[in-house]
Amino acid sequence: MSKQKKQVLITFDYELFLGNRSGSVDDCLIKPTNQILDVIEKHGERAIFFIDTTHLLTLEKYAEKYDACSNDLETVSAHIASISKRGHEIFPHLHPHWLDAEYLPQTNEWKLTDTDKYRFFHLNENERELIFTGSVELLNKFIKPHNPEYILDGYRAGGWCIQPFSAFEPYFKKHKIKYDFSVLGKFYLFSNAQYFDFSEAPEKSVYHFQNDIVKENDKGLFTELNISSVFIPKNVQFLNKIFQKFYFKLTGDHSFNRGEGQIAVKIDPSIVKPTTHGYDILNSNWERVAIELMSQIKMPVYKKFIQEQDYMHFISHPKMLTQHNIRMFDNFLSYAGSRYEIETDFRKMV
Ligand SMILES: [Zn+2]
């Protein structure tokens, strides 16, 4: 009997911490990425890496003045080339507030607390062109020498801030980007930095759109691959918290040693009114499907998900992965692979 088919999209945002303290290239990018890639490849699967190219453009800018920046740029570009050579997809992922990043030469880290330019929408045309076109050119420069046929036709917005899509549309067209991976269906957040509202997004894994990213348009030029979310019951959340606390006490295995991310401050709901039926990303029993959120406690929820759904889109971050998370994902792929025929190539899902 042939196995039932399941689509499992394994994606990563390849980035440093984007708040008070960025952490290092080695701890946040190189080491955890290599570890998780070994697991993914052991199971014969493929992944997509959304590269925070705004980080790399900033390194380029500082490379002449600081040797450490020049070295980091070299390390990361070689790493991206190696990920690509291993057969995984590489696409851009922009965090525009890198434009206002402050370099900390003592520790070779960055401080990204100025969030005025967090959203691409808030940039002027020159800045948009500079970082979008610069990002596409930079990635092509890393990949094309060994893979001249590579098509860079996917994108994921930093912090899910892809709205209004009209700000992106000209750049998608200019660079022939057809696939977007930014929508986390049903969730919303209105914060001091981030703004997104996907509460009206089609409840579909894949759909076409044109100028409004949450409006399905069969004739639309672009394709959305919706990020999956999972319901975590209150008792599981509670047990998971206790487990995390003890596991960290015993092992010290936690990402918060590496850097400090951005802290979202919600806008007063009386100013921006949240929708009634969406999920508040900061306060919901629903959460995105992510390797860094997996644990022994949540394993049954993840197994149930793949039993019931044909499409599972993971959004994970190497910087946040613990050894426990990596083991859990290894177990999960073993479980899924033994029961189902797994497809991880997004081009076979669209
Ligand atoms: Zn990001």
Residues whose N, C-alpha, C, O or C-beta is under 5 A from the ligand:
A	BS01	ZN	D13 E15 G158 G159
